[in-house]
C-alpha cells in the first residue's frame, strides 16, 4: 500500500509539471475552412523562451575521434514574434531570435588538447510553421559571435533547422566562417514554452 501511494504521488507530481509547462492558447484570429484552428490560426504569443543542451566537436581534428571528444553545453534563448502580412495567417510566424550559449571546445598545445568553456550568442531570424503528424518546424539563420576567448574563429554565419513536438525540440546548426574552409555542425535538444494546442 505504501509503495502504491508513493507511485501515485510521483504521477501527480509529473502531471503537475506537465500542466504548468503548457501555455494556454491565444484567441483565434482566423477560422480555418476545414478542421480546428492550429497555433498559427491564433493570435501569436509575443515571446517564446527556450532552454537547450548543445553537442559539438569544435577543435577535434580527426573525424573518427568525434564520438570520444564531442562535448556538451547549454543555452537559453528567446523567440520574439514579428508581424507578417495577413496572407501568412494560419501558415507561419516570423521571429527575431537571441540567446546566450555556453559550450565546450578542445584547444591547447598537444592534440587532443584540453576542453574549455566558451560563451557565445546566435542572434538571427526564424520562421516557425507546422508539419503533419503533430510536428512543428522552425528554421532560420544569423550570425554567431564568440563572446569570450577562443582559439578559433570569433564570428561566423549559421543556419538552423529544428523539429518541435509538444514543446520538445531537436535541431541541427550548420556553422560557416567566411574566409575559412572549415564548417561546423552542432546539435541541440531542448524545450520551448510555446502553445501546444493544434
ChimeraX attribute file (.defattr): number of C-alpha atoms within 10 A of each C-alpha:
attribute: neighborCount
match mode: 1-to-1
recipient: residues
	/A:1	5
	/A:2	7
	/A:3	8
	/A:4	9
	/A:5	10
	/A:6	10
	/A:7	11
	/A:8	11
	/A:9	12
	/A:10	12
	/A:11	11
	/A:12	11
	/A:13	11
	/A:14	10
	/A:15	12
	/A:16	11
	/A:17	10
	/A:18	10
	/A:19	10
	/A:20	9
	/A:21	16
	/A:22	15
	/A:23	14
	/A:24	13
	/A:25	17
	/A:26	15
	/A:27	12
	/A:28	16
	/A:29	14
	/A:30	15
	/A:31	13
	/A:32	13
	/A:33	7
	/A:34	6
	/A:35	7
	/A:36	11
	/A:37	18
	/A:38	19
	/A:39	26
	/A:40	22
	/A:41	21
	/A:42	18
	/A:43	15
	/A:44	23
	/A:45	17
	/A:46	11
	/A:47	16
	/A:48	17
	/A:49	16
	/A:50	19
	/A:51	19
	/A:52	20
	/A:53	18
	/A:54	21
	/A:55	18
	/A:56	21
	/A:57	22
	/A:58	21
	/A:59	22
	/A:60	19
	/A:61	12
	/A:62	9
	/A:63	9
	/A:64	9
	/A:65	12
	/A:66	15
	/A:67	9
	/A:68	9
	/A:69	19
	/A:70	17
	/A:71	18
	/A:72	18
	/A:73	18
	/A:74	17
	/A:75	19
	/A:76	17
	/A:77	19
	/A:78	19
	/A:79	23
	/A:80	17
	/A:81	18
	/A:82	14
	/A:83	11
	/A:84	12
	/A:85	7
	/A:86	8
	/A:87	8
	/A:88	13
	/A:89	18
	/A:90	21
	/A:91	13
	/A:92	18
	/A:93	22
	/A:94	20
	/A:95	22
	/A:96	17
	/A:97	21
	/A:98	18
	/A:99	17
	/A:100	15
	/A:101	21
	/A:102	18
	/A:103	20
	/A:104	22
	/A:105	24
	/A:106	22
	/A:107	18
	/A:108	13
	/A:109	7
	/A:110	7
	/A:111	12
	/A:112	15
	/A:113	13
	/A:114	14
	/A:115	16
	/A:116	14
	/A:117	15
	/A:118	16
	/A:119	17
	/A:120	19
	/A:121	19
	/A:122	21
	/A:123	19
	/A:124	20
	/A:125	19
	/A:126	22
	/A:127	17
	/A:128	19
	/A:129	18
	/A:130	20
	/A:131	10
	/A:132	6
	/A:133	7
	/A:134	12
	/A:135	16
	/A:136	20
	/A:137	18
	/A:138	20
	/A:139	17
	/A:140	19
	/A:141	20
	/A:142	19
	/A:143	17
	/A:144	20
	/A:145	16
	/A:146	18
	/A:147	15
	/A:148	10
	/A:149	11
	/A:150	15
	/A:151	10
	/A:152	13
	/A:153	13
	/A:154	14
	/A:155	18
	/A:156	17
	/A:157	16
	/A:158	21
	/A:159	19
	/A:160	20
	/A:161	17
	/A:162	18
	/A:163	20
	/A:164	24
	/A:165	15
	/A:166	17
	/A:167	19
	/A:168	17
	/A:169	21
	/A:170	17
	/A:171	19
	/A:172	18
	/A:173	20
	/A:174	15
	/A:175	21
	/A:176	20
	/A:177	18
	/A:178	12
	/A:179	7
	/A:180	9
	/A:181	7
	/A:182	10
	/A:183	12
	/A:184	14
	/A:185	16
	/A:186	17
	/A:187	18
	/A:188	21
	/A:189	18
	/A:190	18
	/A:191	18
	/A:192	21
	/A:193	17
	/A:194	23
	/A:195	21
	/A:196	18
	/A:197	15
	/A:198	15
